[in-house]
Amino acid sequence: MTPGQRRRLPLVAADEQLEGRAPRALEQLARTAQPGSSDHVGALAIALPLATRASSVCIPPTQTGLHRESLDLLRAWLVGSEARRSALAAPLREHRVNLFAALPAIEEATARAVEKARMQLADGPKTRLDEHADHTVTRFCRLAAHHATAAVCHCLDAVTDPSLAATVPSDVSGALAYQMAALGSARHAAFRAAAEAQADWEATRTGASKEALSLQVFHEYLGARWKAHSELQQSIQEQFIDWALSGRG
C-alpha cells in the first residue's frame, strides 16, 4: 500500500446491495433470504397479493385461467409442508413455462377486448389525434397485461430464487400505471384536445408542424400521467409492505 492510500472495506456484501427495484424493506428481505427459510416465505407472501391484484385488473377474464391456477399453486406452496412444497416444484415450473408461452395470446386477447369496447369508451368529439391515441390506448393495455403476467411469472421464479420476489412490485406498478394512463387520460377527448391546443399554440410561435407537435405533446402529457400513476402505486405498495412486515422481529 503506497502512502496516502487507505484500505476500503465494503459496507455491504456484493450480493446484499440493494438495486432499488422494490420498496427497500421487501428488497432487503428477498435479497438476503435463504431458499425455504421463513424470510423466503415472507417475501413471496408479500409479492403474491401484489401480483394477484395486477392480474385480476389488467388481464381479460377469459385469459386469467393460467394466472389463477399459478397463484393458487403458490398459495399451496406457501402453507405446505416441506414434502408438499417438494411435490409442487414440478407443477410450478410447468405453470411458469405455460404462462410465459401464453403471453402473446394474452396480449392479443387484451388488445381485442379494448378495441371491442372502443365505442363504449368514446367520450367526446373527434380530434386529429384520435387514430394515434386509440392505438396508444391499445398498446398501453397490452403492456399492462404483459407486466401483470410478468409479475406472476416472477412470483413463480421466486419459489427457487427468493431475490426475484423483489421484482414483482415494479411489474405491478408498471402494469397498473399503463392501464390507468390508457383507460383514463389517453382515451379522453378533452385530454387529446388539450394536447392539440398546446401544439397549435407552439406551432404559431415556431412554425413547426402542428401534426408532429400534437403527437409530441400528447406523449409528454401522457408520460406525466403514467409517472403519477406509477408513483401512486409505489406509495400504496410501500404502505402495504410496511404493514405486512410491522410484526417482524
N, C-alpha and C positions, 0 to 999 in steps of 0.2 A: 504494500500500500504506500503510495507516494505521499509526501507532505501535503496537507490540505484536504486529502481525501478522507471521507468518513464512510464507515460501513453502514449500508442502509438495509434495514430489515423490513420486509413487507408487513403491513398492518394486518392483512388477512391472507389466507392461503389463496392460491390462484383459482381453485375450484369452488371457493366460497365468495368470490367477488360478485356483487350484485350488478345486474345489467339494466335495471330499470324497466324490465318487461312486464312487471306486475307491481301492485302495491307492495311496499318494502317488506311488511310482515309476512305475506304469503311467499314472496320470492325467497326470503331468508329461510323460511320453514322448508320449502320444496328443495332448495339447493343443498341443504345440509342433511336432509332426511336419508336414512338408510332404507333400502328396499325392505318392505314388510314391517317396518317399525311403526310405532304409534304416530310419529310425525308424518310418515308417508301416508298413513290412513287419513290423518287430519288434513293434509294438503289436498288430497283427492276429494275428501268430503266437502271441502270448500269449493273446489273447482267444479264439481258435478252440478250443483244447483245453478251456477252461473251458465254453464253450457246448456242445461235444461231450459232455462229461460230463453236464451237466444234461439235455440232450435224450435221452440214452440211458437215464437213470434215471427221468425224470419223464413220459415220453411212452409210451403203449402201443405195443408193437412193430408193430401193424398200422397205426399212424399216423406212423411215423418216416421213411417214404419220402422225403418232401419235405425233411425235415431232413437226411437223409444225402446226398441229391443236392446240396443247397445247400452243405453243409460240404465235399463233395468238390470242388465248383467253387471254393470259397475256397482249398482246398489247391493246386489247379492254378494259381490266380492268384498265390499266394504264391511259387511256384517258377518261374513262367513268365517268358518274355522280355517285353520291352515290347510287342512285336507280339501275343504270346499274351494278355497282360493286356487289351489293347485289344479283342481278339476276344471275350473273356469278359465284357466290360462289359454287353452286352445280355442274355445269358443270366442273369447275376447279378441284373440289375434285374427280369427276368421271374420268377425264383425268389422274389425279395423280395415281389413283388405276389401271387404264388400262395400263398406261405406265410402271409402276413397274411390273405388271403381264406379260407384253410382253418382259421383259428384257431377259429371257433365249432365246426366239426366235430371238431377235435382235442380241444377241451374236453369236448364231449358224449361222444365215444368214451372219454375218460378217466373220466368220471363213470359210464358204463355198466360199464366194466371193474371199477371199485371196488365198485359195487353188486352186480355179479355175484359178486364174491369175498367179499361180506359174511359169508356163512355160514362160510367158511374163516377169516375174520379174527376171528370172535366168540371171546371168550376169558374168559367168566365169567358169573356170574348177572346177571339183569336189574336195571336201575336206572330211576328215573323220568326220568333224563336221556337215556335211550337214543335216543329218536326225534330229539331235537335234536342229540345228539352224533353220531349217524350222518349226519345232514345236514351237520354241520360237517366230518366226515371227507371226504365227497364234495366239498364246496365247497373245502376246502383243497387237495385233489388237483387240482381244476380250476385253481385258482390256480397250483399248481406247474407244470402243463402250460402255462398262459398265460405265466408268467415264463420258462420254458425256451425256449419258442418266440420270445419277445421277445429272448432272448439271441442266437439265431441271426439274427433279423431285424436286430439292431443290428450284428452282425458283417458282414452284407451291406451295411448302410448305411455301415459304416466303410471300405469299399473306396473310396468317393468322399469321405468326411469322416472322417479319422483320429481326430478327437476322440471320435467315438461308440464307439470301442473301449473307452473308459473307462466306459461304461455297462454293459458286459457283466458285470463282477463282481457288481454289485448285483442284476442279473437272476438270476444263478446262485445267489447266496447266498439270495435270496428264494425261488426255486424249490425248492431243496433243504430249506430250513427249513420251508416249508409241507408238503412231503411227509413229512418226518421227524416233524413235530408231529402230522400226521394219522394216519399209519400206525404211529406209536409211541404217544405218550401218549393221544391223543383216542379211540382205539378200545378202550383197555384198560378193562375193568370196574372194576379197582381204582382207576384214576385218576378215573373217574366217581364211584365210591363215596366217595372221599376228598373230592371237591367237595361231594357231598351231606351228608356228615357235618359238614363245616365250616359249611355252610349251616344245617343243623339246629341246631347249637350257637349260631350267631349269632341264629337266629330265636327261640330260647328267651330270649335276653337283650334283644332289641329288639322282639319282636312282629311283625317283618316276615314277609312271605310266604316260606315255605320254597321254593316253586317258583321265585319270582323270584330269591331269593338263590342257589339252586342254579345257575341259568344264569349269574349274575354271577360266582360263584366259579369255575365251570368255565372261563369265558373268561379270568379272571385267571390261573388256573393254566396254561391253555394258552398264553396270551400270554407267560408267563415261559419256557415250554419253547421256543416259537418264537424268542424272543430269544436263548436259549442256543444253539440250533442255528445261528442266523444268525451269531452272533459266532464260533462254532467254524469255520464255513465261511469267514468273512472271514480268520481266522487262517491257515487252510490256504492260501487264495489268496495271502496276503502272503508266505508261505514259498515258494510256487511262483514267484511273480513275482520275489522277491529272487534265487532260484536262476537263473531264466531270464535275468536282467539282470546276473548276477555277473561275466560276462566282458566286459561292455560298457565300453569306454574308460573 
